[in-house]
Each structure stands twice: as structure tokens, then as C-alpha cells.
Amino acid sequence: MRRAYSLAVYCLLAALLSGTFLSCGSDKKNPSDSSLVASGDPVIDGLTQKISQDPDNPSLYFDRGKRYYDTEGYDEAIQDLQQALRYDSTNVAYLHLLSDIYLDYFRSREALQTLQKAADLYPQRIPTLLKLSEFQLILKQYDASLKTIDQILRQDPQNAEGYFMMGMNFKESGDTARAINAFQSAVENDPELLDGWIHLGQLQASLGNKIALRYFDSALEVAPNSLTALHAKAFYLQSQNKLPEALRLFRKMGQIDPQNADAHYNAGLLCLDLDSIPQAYQAFHVAVQVDPVHVRAYFYRGYAAELLGKRKQAESDFQQALRLSPDYQNAREALEQLQKSEKK
């Protein structure tokens, strides 16, 4: 008759077979197995070593989960945050990070549930309520988001970020007038709220109101080197046919951030509009050097090259644009016309 082993005996046998003794019957996950395997990331591996020495420390799982999240290891990050929460289920920082991971991992329902749990635990905590309203906005739950914002403003009637989130909800739902009022309240309560000024400028521009420029200038007074504010103002100036002024701003963006391919690309487009073809070619050239898969920059560099009589360069650029985007009709037509003209 086969002997019936007790749970303790089975654990002992398993430990002997694996070369290590493992605890049995714990209600918390034991961080052995795959969670202690070397990952190749020195930060993660250092934290894993610390976890092996102090397996009941939730902050270590939080730190490692954050590192996994930063390196797009979403499954591992979720596992670590869940483990941290098993030890400290009411830690708001853990709940916030787990909700971020879920959202970026396209698990929006779980993201919202996690953040709602945080808000239920801390109904007076404004940063948590602001984050909840933002998630609700992202998921297009406008009524729910506005309800959360109402909770915020009841506690703090001058909360600028609350008014900003209100403005975002109205803007996204198409209520421009109320969005403008909300953003106006936001910047009145916090004149340093950069995004509030930018959104006001964009909304006023959409209505054709010249006051838009004043709002963009206010944004740049707050942050003179903000790429977002510079782009918003440059785009507005371009729409008003103030091309040299817009070009100066795009060039400034390229100076602030030389790796910003779109700044160089947009500068190139404006140079074309201003018939400054050599400058346009150079701007597109910088754009493809910074971003070797910038399809439109290749096309327009080819277009500028053709205007400058650099036909082989133009043909090469049109071909490269088509390699990157085979359905790019403008590049196909330009290449065909160029090749036809060469046969004549």
C-alpha cells in the first residue's frame, strides 16, 4: 500500500530535489522561482537580490515594479505591485502606480478599478481625485469625471487643476464656451498653469479670435523654452499666414532640442512656402538624420532636391519614402514623373 505523505513531507522532498528549502502554507506569494531569476538589468537584478534577503519588504517590490514599468516589462511590474499591495493594501503610491501600469498596458477597466479603490480609501485626497478624473476623461467617461471634479472643488474651490480638468472635459465633449470659462478660471487661480494658457489660445484660435495670440504669449511668459507652447504659437502664426514669424519659432525649437525632427521638418515646409529652397532642403536633411524613418521628410527632401536640380538625390529620397511607406501616393507619383522626365 502506497504511503500517504503529509504536506510537510512533500515540502521537504521538494526542497531536497531543488537544492533549497522553501516555506509552505504562507498566504503571501513567496518571491522565489521566476521573480528571482536574473533579468540582465542591473537595477532590477540589484532589487531582486535585496528581495531575496528581505522578502517581506513591500517597498522593494514597489521599486522593482517601477523599474519593470519604466522598461515596459508590464506583466512583471503588475506582479510586483500586486505583491507589494498584499503586504500594504492601502498604500496610495502603490495603487497609483498599479493603475498607471494597467492603463499603459491597455487594461483600462482594471486601471480605473484600482484608482477608484484609492479614491474610496482616501476621498479627501485631492491628488488621487485629480488622477481619477484624468483617467475617467481618458476613457471618455465625461459625466463621471465631472462628478469627481465636483468633489475636488467642494473641498478646494480655488483648485486650478480641478478647473483645468473641467476645461479638458468640456473641450473633449465639444462644449467650447464652457471649456474656455473653465480654463480661464484655472489660469486665474494659477497664472503659472502653462497648459491652461495653451488650451485657451487653441480654443480662441478655433473661434477665429485674435486674442488667441495673447494667450500663447502668456504661455511663453510662463515657460519661454516650452516646446509645446512654441509649437502652439508657431502653428497659430502659420494659420495667420505670418510665415517668417512661425519659421523663427520652429527654428528656435530645433535649437532648444536638436533631436526634434518635427521642428526641423516644419521649418522645412515653411522654407518651401517662402521659396527658400536650399534652406528647405537643409531642414529636411536634418530631419531625416534625426529621425531616419520620417517618411514625409524624405519625400520633401526629394522634392526640394528636384527643385535644386539634384535629380539622383530626389529619386533616392522618393524611393526611400516608398520603402518606408509603400502606399505613399505622393512619393509614388513624384518618382514616376521624375523617371518619365529622365527618359525624354
Steps between C-alpha positions, in 0.01 A plus 500: 500500500634846394589719798304828531752782552411800711528856359818552704663191348411611148657839568814335633529276195450795264768696684746214480438453128545870420798548730328763713246502782175685429237604751156340465153621580572876485205720397740738324677416176854374553737706283704203384472338157480736201493821705859436613640407158762741364348741248812658354397843632743595780237708682243219493757238594622713790145531631442129448802429718362727771160325477667163549648636824189686615200332332236666720595859411227646274705806403749274323225350284374853431846617392556198280150529354569863412821401326321226307235757401765748384649228279157384372501172691130536573420145612789498746412850620141399570616191686733707721240767577242238586754344735573836662128553554466160665725635774364857503156508338426867577821656373384771260831517313477129422142537378588800283790322332302180443222704336757666270640162400156360424410805291819489294452125456154559349321353802287808553227335705750378759677837494179679585401246766840534668484878505140498617612283792759764587236773483264297720778456757597868489193702395658826621831451319494749213798357301322164488172660394679699229660183370163324505336783305783481245454125453126546463567768238742274310232231493242759382294468818430873501210500746696290749806721459299818559344341808848428637605858424198622694634307802831682459352848470271448798812439709712768330300758300821661370661181375648597163561143386139416575385780270756389242359146501152647470616692195647185347171318545303779336754531220495128427121488504478797260370767738745775403337787691500314831850371435627857457330607824654208688852559365462871579419410862801267503751767397341760724565271796845402376657739246793257464275226359668466161257254340204718601636792295573273203152351495345845528705612201402197295130537578499871424688430176237241403239776537706739288563737791821705484529486878647153446843652445490664841437163664790337315724787607386450860599135474845598378536750784450207737746273312697676222663176383194276515490301176125451538436873538738589217334249268153626589592860427691410182205299370269793573730748323519265204119488484501880495747496206773653716755260361832669589390534863389137509828389341700678770313305766551163331870577466512594866344163583773330298765691694347412836462134404721408202352147506149633433450377143158660463639844581749469213234351273253783567774756447567336165136526396497870583821553304330340200205736539746790513683372190819448700577167336863444615396573860203267461725221369735544795215493753360177354852358491538562874154351564588165336836491675323539833216264408606249228139376463338842450319417177374847411839658567654265240228591252544874547878477496458325167261772383746772602787306339309482172440875507874548553581275204626212718307236311685193627455619859132564432452151353678342797283691750174412325605136496590509867163653584331214312713238674382637832141549385413304183155661479634858503331622182674839481841335503395243239366766266805722547735208427308400188501855365869539571583174323282591201669838464842332503402281203414799281 
